Amino acid sequence: MSRPAPPPLTCLPLGEQPRRRLPQLFIGLALYGFSLSLMVRASLGVNPWSVLYEGLEHRTSLSFGTISAALGVLVLLLWIPLKQRPTFGTVANIVVLAYSSDLGLALLPQHLGLPARAGLLVGGVLLNGLSVAVYVGARFGPGPRDGLMTGASTATGRSLRLIRTLVELTVLALGRLLGGTVGVGTVLYALAVGPLTQFFLPWFAYGSGAGQAAGAAASAGADSLAGPPRRPRRPRPTARSEVGA
C-alpha cells in the first residue's frame, strides 16, 4: 500500500478543527519529550540540543526540562530581529516538552546494562521521529528552535540545511564543553530522525478543509474536461448465443 502524499505544513489558525488538531499537538509534544528522556537514560549520546541541556544540568541546579524551557524562551528572543512571530504551537512546545521530559526522567531507571540502554536508545530515536511527525502534522507552527532556523534561513538567504547544520554543530560543541553526553546515539539521531519523520509524516499531516475542497474541485474539473462517459459497446453475439446455448 502506497503512503499518502502529505499536505503543506504551513501554520493554520487555532480555530480550525481544534478538537481534531489540539490532541494531536499535545500527544506529539508529550511523546517528543518522553523520547528525549529515553535517550538520556540510554547514556549513549543524545541529540545536539539535549547535549546542551545535559551540560547545563551538570553546571546548575535546574532540571533537564526546566533548562529546555528556559533556553526555549531565550531562543524566542532571537526571533525578534528575524521578524518571526510565535504561535500557539511555539508556546506549547516549550511548556509540554519541559514537563514530559522531566516526567520521563523521573519514571525511567538509571544505571541499566548495555543491552537495556541500547534498547532505550533505539526506542528513543524511533519515538522521536514519530513524535515530530505527529506534532508538526498538527500544523500549529514551529517550535522555538525550528523557528530560529527557518527565520535565519529567510533572513540570510542561506539554505535551511546549512543553517540547521551550523546551529546544531554550535549547540553540540557548547554542550560537549559543558559536559553533555556525545556518543553513538548522537550520530544515530542525526542520521535517522529525518528519514523517520519523513516516513511517518504523511499519515499525521492535517489537510485543511480548504485544501481538501480544492483537491476535490480539481478532480471534478479533470473529470468534466474528459467529457461524458462513453456508453459501453454492446458485445456482438457469438455463435453459441445465436443458437440459444
N, C-alpha and C positions, 0 to 999 in steps of 0.2 A: 504494500500500500504506500503510495507516494505521500509525502508530507505536504500540507497546505502551505502556500506562499504567505509570509507574514505581511500584514498591512503596514502602512507608515507608522513610525513610533513617535511622532510629534505629540507634544503635550495637549491633552484635551481638557475642556472646562470641568471643574469639580462637580457640577450639577448633572453631567451626562452619565446616566446609568450608575449612580453611586452604589446602589445595592449590589451591583454586579462587580464593580471595579474596586471599591474600598476593601472588601475582604481579601481580594487577590493581592492588593498592595501590602496590607499588613501581614498576611501569611508569608508572602515572598520576603519581606524585610526581616521577619522573625526567623525564617529559615536561614537567611543570609547570616544574621548574627550568630545563630547556633552553629553554622558551618565554620565560622571563624574560630569558635571555641573548640571544635573538633580538631582543627589543625594546630591550635595552640597546645592542646593536651597531647597531640602526637609527638611534639618536641622534635620534629624532623625538618623544620623550616616552614615559614608561613609566607603569606603574600606581602608585597613591599610595605603597604600601609600598616599591616599588623606587625611587621618588624619594628616600625617606628613606635607603635603603641606599646609593644613589649619593652623596647628600650627605655621609653619614658616611664613605664610602670616600675622598672628597676630603679629609676632615679627619683621617684616621687612616692607619695603615699596614696596616690589615686589608683582606682581600679582600671582594668583594661577598657571597660565600657565607658567609664567617665572620661578617660583620655580620648577615646574615639569621638565622643560628643563634643568635648572642648576643642579638639582640632577641627571638627566639622564646622563649628561656629567661626573659628579663626579663618578657615578656608573661605567661608562666605564673605568675609571682609575683602578678600581678594577679588570677589565678583564685582565690587563697586567700580573699579577702573575699567573692568572688562564689559560693563554695562549689561551684566547678567541679572536677572530677577529671580529670586527664589520662588518656588511654588509650594503647594501643599505637600507634594511628594518629597521635596527637599527637606522640609522640616520633619516630616515623618521618618525620613531616612536617618536623621541624626538621633531622634528620640528612641525609635524602636530598635535600632542596631545596638545602642548602648545597653538597654535593658536585656535584650535577648542574648547578647554575647556574655554579659556578666552572669545571667541565669545559667547558661550552658556551662560556664567555667565552674559554677558552684555545684552543678549536678554531676559533672564528669569527674571520675577519679584521676589521680595523678600517679606518676612513677609506675606506669604499666610496662609490661615486657615488650620487646621489639615487635613480635607478631601483632599484638593488640594495637600498638602505636601505628604500625603500617596500615592496619585496617582503618583506624581513625583518620589517617591522612587521606587515603583513597576515598573514603566515605565523605570526608570534608570537602574535597575538591569536586566530587560529583554533585554533592548537595549545593555547593556554591554556584556551580554553573546552572543548575536547575533553578535555584532561588533568584538569580539575576534575571533569568528569562521570565519568571513569574512576576516580579515586581516591576521590571521595565515594561513588560507587556501590558500592565495596567494603565500605562500612559498618563502618569501624574507628574511627569517632569523629572529631571536628573537629580541625583544626589549631589552633595556639595563638591565632591572630588571629581565626579564626571563633568559637572558644570564648569569647574575650573579648566578642565582640559578642552572642552568644546569652546569655551569663551576665549581661551588663549589661542586656540587654533584659528578662530574667526578674526581675532584682533591682529594676529601676526601674519596671517595668510599662509602659515605653515600647515603641513598635513597633520591630521589628528593622530596618526600613528607616531609621527616624530615627537609631537608634544607629549603624548602619553608616555612614550619611552623615556624622554628626558625627565619628566616629573617623577616617574616611578623609580628610575635609577637614582635620582637625587634623594628621594624618600628612603630608598633601600640603603644607600650609603650612610645617611644620617642615623637611621635606626640601628644599623650594624655597629656604628661607632658608640652608640649608647648602650649596646649590649643585647640587642634583639637577636632572635634566632634566625639564622640563614642556613639553608641546607637543601637536601634533595626535594623537600616539599616546596620550596620557593621556585625551583626550576620546573617541577611538575605543574604547579599552579600556572606559571607563565605560559607553558606550552598547551595546557589542556582547557583552561577555563573559557577561552574564546571559542574554540570549536564546540565545547559542550553547550554554551549559551546559544550559539547559532543553531545547534541541533534541536534544542528544546523550544526555542522562541516561537516557531510557527504555531504551536499548539496553545500558547498562552497570550499571544499578542491580541489585544482587544481591537476589533474592527468597528469604527464608529458607524452609527446609523446612516450618516450622510455618505460615507464611503461605500457601504453595502448597497444603498439606493442607487448610487452612481454605477456600481458594477452591474446591478440588475437592469438599469436603463441601457447601459452599453450592450448587454446581452440581448435585450429586446430589440435594440436598434440593429444589431447584426442580423437577427432573425428576420426583421422586416426588409432589410436590404436583400436578403436571399430570395425574397418573393414568396408567393403562396406555395404550400407543399404540393408536390406533384402527385396526381392520382396514380395509384399503383396500376401497372399494366396487368390486364386480365390474362391469365395464362391460357395458352392455346390448348384445347383438349387433346389428349393423347389417344392412341388407338384403343387403349383399354377403356377410357371414359366414353368413347363414341359407341361402344357396344354395351355400355352399362355394366361393365365388370367391376 
